[in-house]
Amino acid sequence: NRGQIFRFEKDGGEAGAAWASLGDPVFNLAFDSQGRLWATSGGGALLQLNPDTGAVVNRFGDGITIALAVQPGTDRLFVSTNSGVQIFDPATGLFTQYSRDGDLRVGSLAFAQDGRLWAVTWPDRRQVVRFTDRARAEVMLEFNSDIDSLAFGKGGTALSGLLFISHNA
């Protein structure tokens, strides 16, 4: 059910026994600045996991699909849903619609260092979009193969400012 989570040291290692085995599938994980661990469930709730045990400690909403990104400086979670990208505020426990194109679905989300949100479209996974100030998606890159995920290099490192895109082809 995609519900097993494995934990590795920063230098990697072998996948031994699962760190946590959940009844929910897990598609994406992210820590916020307060050390809370969040997971998307592929169509169910946004899950808050215990960062020490991996157990589910809270569930929020429904229809949360694959993608998850924590907004730097706010800890608001941007998540993909059945109705576009929504923002979850952990302080209030409420979701608000973000993307102005309600039918836009995405499979990966990441914040660039300039604070702009980028995404990979889904189920057509061949476009990388960037959201404008008005939360509209503009196509930035198109590929001939399906894209799985994207990430930006960490600020202050040699990878700063670089966009990384992965695929299985």
RAZI-V21493 format. One record per pair of residues at least 12 apart in sequence whose C-alpha atoms are under 10 Angstrom apart, sorted by the first residue. I is the first residue (numbers start at 0). J is the second residue. Records with the same first field share a line. If there is no record, write none. Layout:
I->J  J
//
This chain:
0->20  21  22  23  24  25
1->20  21  22  23  24  25  26  40  41
2->17  19  20  21  22  23  24  25  26  40
3->16  17  18  19  20  21  22  23  24  25  53
4->16  17  18  19  20  21  24  25  28  53
5->17  18  19  20  53
6->18  19  53
18->51  52  53  54
19->48  51  52  53  54  55
20->53  54
21->53  54  55
22->54  55
23->38  39  40  41  43  44  46  55
24->38  39  40  41  42  43
25->37  38  39  40  41  43  45  46  64  65
26->38  39  40  41  42  64  65  66  67  106
27->39  40  41  64  65  66  67  68  78  106  107
28->40  46  47  48  65  66  67  68
29->47  67  68  69  76
30->47  48  50  68  69  74
31->68  69  70  71  72  73  74  75  76
32->69  70  71  72  73  74
33->74
34->49  50
35->47  48  49  50  74  89
36->48  49  50  51  53  55  56
37->49  50  53  55  57  58  67  68  69  76
38->55  58  63  65  66  67  78
39->62  63  64  65  66  67  78  79  80
40->61  62  63  64  65  66
41->61  62  63  64  65  66  79  80  81
42->60  61  62  63  64  65  79  80  81
43->58  59  60  61  62  63  64  65  80
44->57  58  59  60  61  62  63  64  80
45->57  58  59  60  61  62  63  64  65  67  76  78  80  87
46->58  59  60  63
47->59  89
58->92
59->87  89  92  93  94
60->80  87  92  93  94
61->80  81
62->79  80  81  82
63->78  79  80  81  82  83  84  85
64->78  79  80  81  82  83  84  104  105  106
65->78  79  80  81  104  105  106  107  108  121
66->78  79  80  84  104  105  106  107  108  109  118  119  148
67->79  80  84  85  86  105  106  107  108  109
68->86  107  108  109  110  116  117  118  150
69->86  87  108  109  110
70->86  109  110  111  114  115  116
71->110  111  112  114
72->114
73->88  89
74->87  88  89  90
75->87  88  89  90  94
76->88  89  94
77->94  95  96  97  98  108  109  110  116
78->94  96  97  105  106  107  108
79->97  98  103  104  105  106  107  108  118  121
80->96  101  102  103  104  105  106
81->101  102  103  104  105
82->96  97  98  100  101  102  103  104
83->96  97  98  99  100  101  102  103  104  105
84->96  97  98  99  100  101  102  103  104  105  108  118  134
85->97  98  101
86->98
96->134
97->130  133  134  135
98->130  131  133  134  135  136
99->130  133  134  135  136
100->134  135  136
101->135
103->120  121  122  135  136
104->118  119  120  121  122  123  124
105->117  118  119  120  121  122  123  124  126  127  128
106->118  119  120  121  122  123  124  146  147  148  149
107->119  120  121  124  127  146  147  148  149  150
108->120  127  128  129  148  149  150
109->129  148  149  150  151  162
110->129  149  150  151
111->129  150  151  152  153  154  159  160  161  162
112->151  152  153  154  159  160  161
113->160
115->129  130  131  132  134
116->128  129  130  131  132  134  136
117->129  130  131  136  137  138  139  149  150  151  162
118->130  136  137  138  139  148  149  150
119->138  140  141  145  146  147  148  149  164
120->136  138  145  146  147  148
121->145  146  147
122->145
123->144  145  146
124->141  142  143  144  145  146  147  148  166
125->140  141  142  143  144  145  146  147  166
126->138  139  140  141  142  143  144  145  146
127->139  140  141  142  146  148  149  164
128->140  141
143->168
144->166  167  168
145->165  166  167  168
146->164  165  166  167  168
147->164  165  166  167  168
148->163  164  165  166
149->162  163  164  165  166
150->162  163  164  165
151->163  164
//
